[in-house]
Amino acid sequence: MALFTEAQAVSSSLQSCHKEFTDGDFAYWVLRVSGSDGQHHQFVDHELAEGATLSQIKNKLIGHLTGSTQYYVEPTPPVISSSAHFPSGIGNKLG
């Protein structure tokens, strides 16, 4: 069962986008969403490219929210650094 309908997903807001690095190499994105359900949701995405655009990230998040109920995957240690991206998109609706 999905966490959200499409309408609920596009009404959710982006909280943060972080690239995570292992031993200096890009490993995955950690994406946080303020859901339209009032809850905060975190997604670890190993499929998004390092150079993913804000639009690609939003589309991926809509897919996560409307897809499987499994939405958090424990990061693979050791994470040695991260960097925040798309600060102008923080708080924007996904749709």
URTALIN-V773714 format. One line per field, one symbol per residue. ss: DSSP state (H for helix, E for strand, L for the rest). burial: + if it has 16 or more other C-alpha atoms within 10 Angstrom, else -. A space follows every 10 residues. Layout:
ss->???
burial->???
This chain:
ss->LLLLLHHHHH LLEEEEEEEE EELLEEEEEE EEEELLLLLE EEEEELLLLL LLLHHHHHHH HHHHHHLLLL LLLLLLLLLL EEEELLHHHL LLELL
burial->--++---+++ ++++++++++ +-----++++ ++++++---- -++++----- ------++++ ++-++++--- ---------- -+------+- --++-
